[in-house]
């Protein structure tokens, strides 16, 4: 039996509309995205982008979940993987289940940076404050 197709991406940082990496994701989305959250903790890297660690039972990372074009899914994931691997922090693509119960890909921080907790769990609110 094959794995079910995961054709959604949960984003919480610079891949969101209006931020610096949205142009990388935009060609691959099929919708306007839905506000959602994933259990975890959010951090400021001090480098202009956030880091998330998923799995916390007590906190959530706020973001948006996008449906991706299935006919371009491999291309989208290759582009995003390359971008996420190009920045310090050892980001890796992982499978998450959102607060809405949807399964999606997301990029999780690995290691190597000094992180400051973002108590709100919301990157956009954090950078606007």
N, C-alpha and C positions, 0 to 999 in steps of 0.2 A: 504494500500500500504506500502511495507517495504522500509526501507532506502536503497539507493544504496550501494553496497559493496565498501568500501575504502580499496584498497590494495596497497597503496603507502605510503612511509614515506619520509618526508623531514628532512634531518639532516644538522646541521650547526656547530657541535662541535666535541666532542670526539667519536661519533659514525661513523665518517668519516674514510675511509681507511688510515692506517698509524698511527692512533691515538689509545689511550689506550682502548677504548671500541668497536672498530670495530669488534673484535672477537665475540661480542654478536649479532651483526646484520648480519654479513657475511653469516651464515648458512641459513638465511631466504630470501636473495635477489635472484632475477631471472635475473638480468642484472648488467651491470657495472655502473649503475647510470647515471644521466644526470645533468650537472650543471644547477642550477635554483636559484631562489631567492623568498623570501616572504616579503611583506611589513611589516616592523617592525624595531625594534632597537636591537642592539647587545651590550652586556656588558661583561666585564671581572669580574669574581667573586673573583679573587685573590686566588682561590683554585685549579687552574689548569684546569678549565673548564668554558665555557661561559654560559651566560643566555640570552634568547631572550624574548622580548615582541612583540607580533605580532599586526598588525593593523595600524601602522603609515602610514600616507598618504604621508610622505616626505622622508622616508628612507627605505632601504632594507637590509635584512639579506641574505648573500650569503651562499650557500651550495649545496647539491646534493639531487636529488629525486630518490629514488629506488622503483622499483616494488617488491612487496613481494609475496612469494609463497602462493597462496590462500589456498592450502591444509594444510598449517602450520600457517595461519594468526593468529588464536587465540593463539597459542603457542608463536609466535613471539611477539605479543602485550603483553602477560602476562610477558614474560621475560624482555622486555624493560620497561614496566610499573614498575616492581619490581626494576629494576636497577635505573631508574630515580627517584623513590620515596626514594631510599636509600641514596641519597646525600642531603645535606642542600640546601634549596631554594624552596621547595614545588613545584617541577615541575609536570605538569599535561599534559596529552595528549589532544590535541585540533585538530580540523579540520581547515586546511588552504587552500587557493587557491594560487598557485604559479604564478610567473610572466608569465610562459608559459601557464597559464590557467588550470592547472591540480589540482585536489583536492587530498589532502594527509593528513596524520597524521603528527603532529610535537609535540615536547615537549616544552612547554612554562613555563618560570619562574613564580613562585608564589610570594614569599616574604621572608624577613628575612635576606638578605645578603646586605653588602655594595657593590655597583656596580660601576664600572668605565666604561663610554661609550667607545665603540670601533667604532670610526668614520668611518672606512672603511666598517664596516658591515661584515668583513671576519675574522673568527677566525684563520684559518691557516696562513693567512698573518700576523695577529697580533702576533702570537707566534713565527713566524720566524724573526720578526723585532727586 
